[in-house]
Amino acid sequence: MSIQLTVAELATLVGGKVIGDESQIIEGLGKIESASPNEVTFLANPRYAQYLAQSKAGAVLVSPGTPAVGPTLIEVENPYMAFLVLLEHFFSREPWVKGVHPTATLEPEVELSSDVSIGAFCFVGRGTRIGARTVLYPHVVVGPECRIGDDCLIYPNTTIRERVHIGNRVIIQPGVVIGADGFGFVPDTGEYRKIPQVGTVVIEDEVEIGANTTIDRATLGETRIRAGTKLDNLVQVAHNVVIGENSVIAAQTGISGSTRIGRGVRIAGQVGFVGHISIGDGAQVAAQAGVGHNIPDCGVVAGSPARPHGLWRRIEACITRLPELFRRVRALEAQLKQIMTSSEKKS
């Protein structure tokens, strides 16, 4: 369904002030460098300010005080957040699964709250409860005795094993596996004996889990992802890990068993954590870091092994100069050898 709004109506939606033509009709959203006259865009990063004067957009969301050059402006406190509001307005996602498909398998004692939708070829195990308005897209497998809250979206080919608990408004992207066995083995006369993984996984409210991410069940107790945390694609969360509220973890990060990650932590891509360490609240970890020790609250680390960010930058600067330093050492060695040879001849 197409949407048409005037610039004045857009400003009302985002609580902004119009500078320019309030009557311009807007039908969509675009990038500042390529938006058309019937699209709205935004300017939040100073790097893109060069495009403002030449932009053909019908309106641009900007911060207060931005010079009025080029197209009509809508002044808002946070252009990026205002653009997010408009994205949600123009592109509201209606689930493409409605009701329970006849090919879905629901075992005995499954409890469905109101308006649950279950797609084709899904399986829901005995005794599982699914909350109101939750959607299971095709080919989702949910094991027995699971608890899934209200307003969740669980995309195709996700596997949720037995006794996993998932909160409200959780989004699980395609291919996620929650509750697989943790990696636990004991060496025994040259072989490895499997340790039964009998714990569970708890996913709290407002969590989003990226495609093909894996979250292992605890050996005993629980692996827990606390409320508001966002995991990117291809993240590995091992057994008994706890991740605090409102943390964000980028793709290809691996978190070893029993690691504790605090609240509001930001972790870039391809980071590796050893097990049984603690990452403090508000910490930041740069891409490809190898973390083998505790990080204090608000600590910022980089490198492998991970070091305080300032120290890592100095080390990297020294490494860049190593070829030059090596040449200088060789030259000094040659000079020293020449001096010693000359001294020996004189003696």
ABEGO torsion letter per residue (X at the ends): XBBBBBAAAAAAAAGBBBBEBAABBBABBBBAAABBAABBBBBABAAAAAAAAABABABBBBBBGBBBBEBBBBBBABAAAAAAAAAAAAABBBBABBEBBAABBBBBGBBBBBGBBBBBGBBBBBGBBBBBGBBBBBGBBBBBGBBBBBGBBBBBGBBBBBGBBBBBGBBBBBGBBBGBBBBBBBBBGGBBBBBBBABBBBBBBGBBBBBGBBBBBBABEBBBBBBGBBBBBGBBBBBGBBBBBGBBBBBGBBBBBGBBBBBGBBBBBGBBBBBGBBBBBGBBBBBGBBBABBBBBGBBBBEOBBBBAAAAAAAAAAAAAAAAAAAAAAAAAAAAAAAAAAAAAAX
